[in-house]
């Protein structure tokens, strides 16, 4: 890894990968086995940053608003969200939960080689995934979910199965986070160059004498404001691959002249290719949490347990700490250390919004709307999920962790007053529908903007141009199950192996 200030003014490679996140790292690592690869990351290194690496500091990065923070804040419809800005991407700032997605994801993502899908998951899991230590509170919650009807108890598994299960975590037994950056140990050091603090301003295209634009290089900037250019060497199979995430990839396509004409015209960007679907289909899975005060201490824990319901809602857990970063006074005499959060994530979702660029500065976030709960089906799933949470806390298995005299209405009213950082939408809830809408938060599982079938083809090649692919969460149609990180990591490895195999075969035939 080198800071971009040490980069040559001009350089050339077989592949240029933009974005060192959950997809970009396994992709660049895999391609480096046989070819020269440049990986450009706009953030810094996760190593040595204890806010990233230590479980005891989980979430503290969300409160860091400095320009070098690994989490860059953005707001959609009053909901505070964060975009990763660090080598390792979202794996550096998530809650650590690791679970493979629904099998239907592979079909939606056009990943037809089941053996390679499995091997790609396992490639990641050997390096950065661990079996968690289950706390007493989590054991009680697991039994309570089963008692409440989220059955059967599937024990410990990475697989997505209806019922209740314990899944993996990227925190080891010492409380150290293992991120996608750890996968770089598999890279060929002679084949891979990594530049940090290297935001890309645009992709360069050749159009002269061509029926379609050809991507041939990128312009990126270092922290001193100096511009650098990296070019493809010119081989038949050389490519630029965008892995900048659901916000970064559509943003950079627009910066480079690929997007809705009205967006490009508004910012005086030369139209390389009119593409009305860039920035469309943006979605974020709504998250609604319920804090349940406990008469006994709850051991601090991140998400390890999940209840996968049949109606399209996932019930997850975190206990013993201030998960929503509310002011301690908001807990009204209770304490986050004496209680746990039961979290509802809405599958899908069906509700979608869009992304628009605000300016031409890659350091700035674009404008994003997700239209939380616009579709009635998403709201229905949330309501059923909240009902399941209340059914769970009323079970015998959970009884030690709930005050006997605390009613469902008491818990709901307490949580309506806990909504820190959100617009004030009333502190009493007349219905669960209203609670879902008024307490909505992000699950940090946003996706879309470069959807497969609309912006990229079945091989993730951008429609209408040559030598350019997008491989990351921006291509995803639905968030794959309980947490997308496993799938995005797998996607990066899967496509890396696929591209590598095709190129090696092509080189041999020539």
N, C-alpha and C positions, 0 to 999 in steps of 0.2 A: 504494500500500500504506500502511495506517495501523495503528498498534497499537490493539487493541480498547479501550484506556483512553480513546481519543479518540472512541469511538463514541457516538452519541446513546442515551439510555435507551430510546427507542422509535423505530423506523423502519419503512418499508414498501417493498416491491419486487414486481416481477412474478415473479421467480424467486429462490429462496434455495438456494444450492449449499453443502453441508456437506462440506468436505474439499478442500484445494487440492493434489491429487496428480496422478498420471498421467491419470486420467479427469476429475477435477473441473476442472482448468485448461482443457483444450480445450473442455469442455462450457460452462463459464461464459464463456469468451472468445467462443465462437460465438454464444451466446444474447444477448450484450451488443450485438450489431450492431443489434438493433431494440428491445430491451427492457431494463428496469432489472434488474440482477442483483447480489445480495450473495454474495460468496464468503467463507466462514468457514474459517480455517485455525488449528488448535490450536498449530502451531509458529511459528517465526520465519522470517526471510528467508534464502535460501541465499547471497545476494550479500554479499560481504565476508567470508564464512566460508571461509578457505583450506583447511580440512579437507574441505569439500564441493567447492570449485571446482578444486582443484589435484590433478592426477594423482599427484604425488609424495607426497601425504598420504592416498592411498586407503586406506580401512579404519580410519584413526585414529579416526573417529567411533564405531566399535564399542567402543572403550576409554574413551569419554567417558560416564560415568554420571551427569553433572549433570542437573538438571531441564530445562535448556535444550538438551541434546544433540539433534542432528537424528536420532539413532537411539535408540529406547527399547527396552531389553533385555527379553525375556521368554524363559521356558524351557519346553520341552515334552519330556517324557520324557528329561530330562537333556541335551537338545540346546539349546544357546544360539542364540537367534534375535534378530532386531531388527525393530521396527516403526517406520516413518518418522514423524518429528515435525518437519516443515519444509515450507515452501511448495515444491512440486515433488515431494513425496512420495518414493517409492522411487527415482525417477530421480536423486535427490541422494545416495543411499548405496549404489548398486549398483556392479557392476564395469564398467558402461558398454556391455556387449554389446548390440547391436541386430540383431534378426533377426525378420522377419515369421513368424507362426505357420503351422501346418498349415492347408490349406484347409478341413479339417473343422471348425475352430474357428468359421468364419463360419456354418456350418449350425447348430452347437450354440448359438451366440449369437444365432441368428435374424436374421442380417444378410444380407438377400436381394438387396440392390442391389450387384452386383459392381463397378459403375463407382464408386459412392460409397465402397465399401471401399478401392479402389485410390487414389482421390483423397484419402481421409482419411489413408492412410499417407503419401502424397506431401506433404501439407500439413505433417505433422510433420517429415519427412525434410529438407525444404528449410531448416528452421530449426536443427535440433539433431542431425543425424546426419552422420557423416563416414566417408570411406574410411580405414582404418587403415594405418599404415606397418608392413609385415611385417618382423619381425626375422629374423636368420639361424636362430635356434633354432626360430622358428615355421615358417619355410620347410622346415626339416628335419622337423619334426613333421608338417607337412601331407603331405609326400612319404611319410613313414613310415606314416601312417594309410591312404593309398591302397595302399601296398605290403602293409599288413596286411589289406587286403580291404574297407576302407570306401571304396568306389569308386562312381562316378568322381570325378575332381577337377573340381569345378564352378566353380573360380575365385572371383572376388569377386561376391557376389550377396546381396541382402537376402532373397531367397525361400527357403522351406523346401524343400530338395531332398535326396533320399537321396544319400549320398556325402559327400565332404569339401569344405569351402568356407571362404572368408574372408568374414566378415560385417561389418556396420557397427559404429561405436562413437560414443558421444556425447561422447568426448574429441576435441578438435581437435588439429591438428599441434603446437600450443604446449603441449599437456597441460592444457588448460582444459576442465572439464566443462560441457556445455550441458544444462540440465535442462528439465523441462516448464514451469518458470517463464518460460523464454525465449519460450514461445508467447504470452505475454501481450502481446507487441508487436503481435499481430493484434487485440487487444481494442479495443472502442470505449471510450475513457477516460470519456466522458460516461455510458456505460451500465453500467460495472462498478465496484463498490466492493469492495475487498479488506481484510479485517480479519485481522491476525495475533494470535497468542496469544489465540485466541477459542474455547476448547473449548465445544462445545454440550452442555447438560445434558439437554435433551429437546425433542421435537417436540410442538407443541400441536395438539389436535384439537377440533373442534366435533362434538357428538353430538346435541344437542337438536333434535328435530323432523326427524332424519335417519335413514334406514335404514342408512347406512354412515358411519363416522367420516370427517370431512374435515380434512385437514392445513391449518392456516392460519397457523402461526407457529412460532418457535423461541425457546428461552431459552438464552443463552450468557453466559459469564463472562469478565471481563477479568483481567489479572494482579494487579490490586489486590483481587480478590474481589468486585467489583461485578457485579450481574446486569443484563443488557440483554435487551430483547425486540425481535425483528424479525418483522414480519407480512407476509403476502402482501397485495397491494392489493385483492384480491377479484375480479379478472378471471376470466372463465369458464375460461381456460386457465392461470391462475397455478399454480405448482407448487413444492414443496420437493423437492430432489433430493439424495439421500444418496450421496456419493462418498468415504466415509471409510475405505474399504479393507476387507480381509477380516476384520480385527479390529474396526475402528471401526463399520462399518455394522450388523452384527448386534448389537453392544453397544448402540448408540444406539436401535435398534428396541426392544430389551428395556427400556431406560431409559424409553421412551415408551409402554410398555404393550402392545407387539406381540411375542409370543414364546410359548414353552412355558409353560403355566399354572403348572407346579410351580416354574419359575424365577422367575416374576413374584411368585407367592405367597410364596416364600422371602424375597424382599426387600421385601415389602409394597408392591408396585407395583400400582396400579389397572389391571386388565386392560381394555385397549381392544379387543384382538382376540386370541383364542387362535390362535397360529400355531406348531404343533409343529416346523416345519422351520427356524425361525430358529435359527442357531447350529449346524445340522447340516451334514454333508457337508464338514467342514473337512479340507483336505488340504495337504500340503507335499511337494514333490518331494525325495526323499532325494538327498543328494550324498555321494559317496565319492571321496576324492582319493588319488592315489599320488604321493609325492615321489620323484623319480629323481635321485640325485646325479650331477653332471657333472664330468668331469676338466677342462673348460674353462668359462669364465664364460658365463652366460646373461644376455642383455640383459633388463632389467626390462620386463615387458609385462603388460597385462591380457588378458582373453579376446577373441581375434580369430578363432581357428580353431575349427571344430566339425566333428566327424565324426558324421553322422546315419546311424545303422545301420538295418538292416531289421528288427531284433528289438526295437526300442523302447528303446534306450539312446542317449544323446548323450555324446560324448567331447569335452571342452573343455580349454582350456589356460590356464595363467598361469605365468610364469617369472621367475626372478631376484629374488624377494622372498618374505618370510615370509607366505605366503597364509593360513596357519591361526593366525598370531600365537602360535606355540609359543615357549617359552623356548629361546634359542639352544642351550642344553646338550642339549635333547631331540633335536637333529640328530646327536648321537653322533659328533662330529668332522667332520661335513660342514657345509655352510653353505647356507642357502636362496638366497644369491646365486650359488652354484655348483650350480645344479640347477633343475628345473622341476616343476610339479605338473600331472599329467594327471587330469582330473576327470570322473567319471561321473555323469550325471544320469539318473534313472529317469523315463521318460515316464509321463504320466497324472497321478498314480498311481491305482491302484485302491483302495489303503488310505485309509480316511477316519476322522476322529474328530469331536470336537465342541467348541463354545465355550460357556462358562458365565460369567455375570457374578459377580464376587466382592463388589462393593459398588456404590454409585451415584455414584462419583467418576469422571468421564470422563478424568481425568488418569492413572488407574490402568489397567493392562492387565487384560483378562479372563483367565480360565483357559482354556487351549487344549490339546487333545490331538490329535495327528495320526495316531497308531498306525502309525508307520513300519514298513514291511515286514510288516504284519499279513497282507496278501494274498500268497500264495506266488508269484504271477505277478510282483509287484514285485521280489521277491528274485531270481527267475530272471533278470530283466532286468539287475539289478545284477551278478550273477555273470558273465553273458555280457559285460557292459561291462568289468569288471575283466580278464577274459580277453583282451579286445580290446586293452586298454591294454598288457598284458604282451606281446602279440604285436607291438604297435607299437614298443615299446622294444627288441625283439629284432631289428628290421629293419636292413638295411644303411644305409638312409637316416638312421636315428637313431644310428648307431654312434659318431659323434664325441662325442655327448652322454651316453654311458653308459660306466662303467668296464667294461672287457672281462671282468674276473674277478667281477663282481657278478651273482649268480644271481637268478632270480625270487624264490626263497625269502628271500634276503638282503634284497631290496627290501621284501618283504612284512613281514618281521620288523622292519625299520627303521621302517616306517610304523605298525606296531602300537604302537610306543613313542612315536610322535609325537602321539598323540591328546590334545592339551592341552584342558582345560576339559570333558572328558567323564568320566563315571563310569568307574572302572577296571574293565575287563572282561577282564583278562588281557593279557599282552603277547606271546603267541605265537599264531599263527593255524593251526589244524589244517585249516581249510577256507575256501574263498572265501565260503561262506554266512556263516560266523562272522565273517569279516573285514567283510563288508557290514554286518552288524548291530552289530558292536562299533566300527566307525569311522564310523558314520552322522553326517552333519552336515546342516545346512539348505542348500537352494539359494536360500533367501529367496523362493521362488515360491509362497507359501501362497495359498490361494484357497478359496472356498466360504463358507457361512454364510448367504447370501441367494440360493440357487441359482435360476437361471432355470427356470421350470416348476414350482417348489415354493414360492418366496417371492414371485417377481415373474413377470409374464406376458411374452408375446413382445415387448411394448413397454417392458419394465422397470418397469411399474407394479406397486406392491405390491398383492397380492391382498387384497380385503376392505376397502380404504380408498380414499379419493379424494384427488387432488392430491399424491400421494407416489410417487416412483420411487427405485429404487436402481440406479446405473450405475457399476460399478467391478469390481474383481477378485473381490469376494464373490459375484458372480453366476455366475462361471465354473465349468464342470463338470470340465474337465481343463485343466492348464496347457498353453497353446498352443505346443508345440514347444520350442525350445531356451531361449527367454527370453520372458516374457509382456509386457515393457514396451511393445513395439511394438504389440501387440494392444490393450492397455488404453488407450494413447494414441489409437489408431485408433477404439476403441469410443466414447471421449469425444467425439471430433470427429464421428463418424458419427451418434450419437444427437443431438448438438447441432444438426447440419444437418437431421436428420429432424424434430425437435421444432419448430425454427424454421420450416421449410417448412410444416408442418401448421398452425402458429398463424397465419402470414401468410395462408395460404389461408382459414382460418376467419374472420380479421378482415375480409378482402375480401368474403366471402360475407355477412357481417353488415352 
